[in-house]
Amino acid sequence: MRKLKTSRQPEILDAALAIADERGLEALSMRAVAERVGVTPMALYGYFRNKDELLDGLVGRLLDRLAPDDPGQTWQERLGAIAWATRRLAREHPSVFPLLLLRTSATPDGVQVVDRLYQALLDAGVPEADVPRIERLVSTFVMGFALSEVSGRFSDASRDIRLSRGADAPAHRRLAGHLTPDDWDAEFAADLADLMRIIRPV
């Protein structure tokens, strides 16, 4: 077993992410991460006191992968960049992405992402008192869409189950040809455009 250096925290988190991606969050443990990194489990406790701290670090690691803010972009472009990066993150790490909804984002990386959202909303002209509420609206939509997409909620199979059980759901039968869009990218873009229109007049 080798000793960890002070710069190895990213390595630990990358190992944790790889395990969760390969085998699911339920397979993630301090022991499994230690084996992946090649150290004893006790060596990890100098970096993360328990699994909860490891999971919080993993949330920060995910948020760190979101697109950095570009001050040269418009507020719409900055919000869009974060939204599309979040959706990519869900597709790349579908087993781990739910942590963003289940655990606090009050990590340094999480604070930076929210601060960029706040600044974009301020630049859009949103009154200061409304910025936190609108940020929650935007974040909840983006993460909810991304999670629904990777979890199968938007799938054809989900639609077919609803239709097969929809004997008393005439609206479902009427809309049967429209329940699943041809292009999820186009729908996401349209939804973001709708949000932008809501934000501007606030």
Secondary structure, 3 states (H helix, E strand, C coil): CCCCCHHHHHHHHHHHHHHHHHHCHHHCCHHHHHHHHCCCHHHHCCCCCCHHHHHHHHHHHHHCCCCCCCCCCCHHHHHHHHHHHHHHHHHHCCCCCCHHHHCCCCCHHHHHHHHHHHHHHHHCCCCHHHHHHHHHHHHHHHHHHHHHHHHCCCCHHHHHHHHHCCCCCHHHHHCHHHCCCCCHHHHHHHHHHHHHHHHCCC
